Amino acid sequence: MTTRTYALASVGLISVLVVGTGVAILWGGSNDDPFGQCREGVVAGGAGSIGGPFTLVTETGEEVTDAEVITEPTLVYFGYTFCPDVCPLDTVRNAEAVDLLDEVGRDVQPIFITVDPARDTPEVLAAFTDNVHERMLGLTGTQAQTDAAADAYRVYYQSHADGTDPYYLVDHTAFTYLMMPGIGFVEFFPRETSPQEMASRTACFIDAAS
């Protein structure tokens, strides 16, 4: 199986495994939801079941907490820099949405959290995120720190590292999470969301929160 085919097959696997991680996608908002006019998806267990405290390491080697990096509306994505197809497309889409939001006066921070800390050192992350967007922040950490962050966001991932192949792949869920300071998780965006739709809905959440 080619690398590209393997990566695309992983996307299909992700769609099956999402429910197994506890994330059930139900469409439509609630009448008593302050963000109901903005929301298209809700999470089984409520929005409070996504996100939470984490401690990770920045591209400059500084250890930070979630409270220190989520200080403005933030788009959080879990992936890895060696990802052949999915992550580059998703992160560029997120960057385009951030630029569209800039044009309408909405400041949003894009964050990339690696699920492959063995290869994604701070230096590797810096090279990757600088190529995607000048404001994108890359976060890595120990395996325990990575696991804790993934658990907080209910992110599934599985590494295929066997110690012999330096180009191993990592299966992972591919949602982008919109986090609001002082509020927490408010929405997720699947891979099919366009930059324009992501920007429009994100602006809706920002306006509703203000």
N, C-alpha and C positions, 0 to 999 in steps of 0.2 A: 504494500500500500504506500503511495507516495505521501510526502509530508503534507501537501495541500489536501489530499483526500482525507488523510488522518485528521487534519485540523477541522475540516468541514464535518466529518463524522462526529467529532467531539462536540460541535455545536448542536447536532441532533441529540446527542446523549445528554447535554445540558438541559434541553427542554424537557426530557423525561425525568431528570433527577431533581428539578426544581421543587416539585411537590415533596420529594423525599427529604429535602432539607427543611421543610416546614413552611415554605413560601407558596401559598395558594393564591393565584391571581384571580380576582373577582372584579368585574368591570362595573363602574358606576360609583358615584359618591353618595354620602349620607346627607339627609336634610339638615342635621345638626352639626355638620362638618364645616368649620369656618373656611376651609379650603375647597368646599364641595364644587364650586364653580370652576375650579382648576384641575381637579383630580379625575383621572381616568381609571386608575387601578388602586385597589386597596389590598391590604395584606391580612391574611388569616392571623388572628391574635391582636390585630390593631397596629397602628403605626409605631406605637411604643415598643413593639417587639423587634424593631430593626434599629441598629446602631447602638452605641454605648461606649463606655470608656475604653481607650486603648493607649498603649505606649509604643511608639515606633521611632525609627531613626531617619532623619532627613538626608538629603543629598550631600550635605556638608558634614554629616556625622554627628549631628546634634540629636539627642534623645528628646522627644516631644510627646505631649499627650494630645488627645483629641480636642480638648478645650483650647489648646494653644494654637492649633492649626485651623479649626473650624470657627473662625471669628467673623465670617460673613457668609452669605449664601454660597454653598459649596457643592460641586458635583464630584462625587467619590466613585472611583472605578477600581475594581480589583482585576489585575492581569499580570503579565510578565513580559519582559523586553524581548525574549527570544520567540515570542508567539508569532507564527508565520502569517496569519491572516486576520484573525478576529480582533486582537488588541490594537494593531495599528489603525484599522478602520474605525473602531469605536473611539479611540482617543482623539483621532483627527476630527471625527464628528463632534465630540465634546468641545474641542478647541474652536471649531467653527461656530458652535452655539454660543460659546463665551464671547467671541468677537461680535456676533450679532447682538448679544445683550449689551456689549460695550456701546454699540451704536445708538441704543435707546436709553443710555444712562443707567444701566443696571450692572453693578460690579459683582462678578461671580468668580470664585476660586476653583480651578480644576485640580483635583488630586488623583494621583495614580499610586495605588498600594500594590506592591508586588506579592504574588503568591509563590514566588520562586526565589526566596532569600539567599539560597546557596549561590546562585549566579548573579543575582541583582544586588550588587554592592552599591553603596552610595554613588561611587564614580560612574558605574554603568547606568544607574538611574538618571543621573544628571545629564549624561549624553543623550539618553532617550527622550527625556521630557523637554530638554532645551530644543530638540529638533521638532517637537510637536507644538509647543506653545511656550512663550517666554514666561508665563505666570504659572505653568503647571508644576506642581510640587510632587516629587517622587518620595515615597516612604518605603523603607524596608525594615528589617529587624532580625532578631533571632527567630528560630523556628517556633518557639513558644509564643513570642510576641505576635508573629504572623497568624498562628492558629487562633489566638485570642481575638485579634481583630476580625478575622474571617468568621469566627463564631458569633461575634457581636452583630455582624451584618448578615448572618445566616447565609454565608457564601460557601458553596461547595467547591472544593478543588482536590485534585489528586495528581501527584507527580508520577511520571513514568521513569524517573531516574533509577538506573540499575547499577550505576557505578562504572559503566563501560561506554556509554554513548553521551558525549558532551552536548549533543543537540536534541536531547530528550524533550518531549512535550509535556504540558501540564493541562489537564482538563479543568475547566472552571466555569462557574456561572458568569454570565456576561450582561449583568444589569448595571446601569449607572444610577446612583442614589443621590437625590437632592436633600441636602442637610441644611437646616436653618439654625443659626446660633440662638441659644435660649429656648429652642423648640425641639430640635432633633430632626429625625427623619420625617419627610412629608410626602415624598413621591419616588417612584422608580421609573426608569426609562428602559424599555427593552431595545434590542439591537435594531429593530425596524424603525425606531423613531428617527425622523429626519432632523438635521440641525435646526431648521426653521421651526418645526413643531416643538422641539426641546426648548428653544429660546422663548417661544411664545408662552408655553406653559410655565416655564421657570419664572418669567416675568410676572405671570398671573399670581404665582405663589408669593413672590417678593412683595407685590402690591397689596395682596390680601393680608400679609403679615405686618404691614406698616401702618 
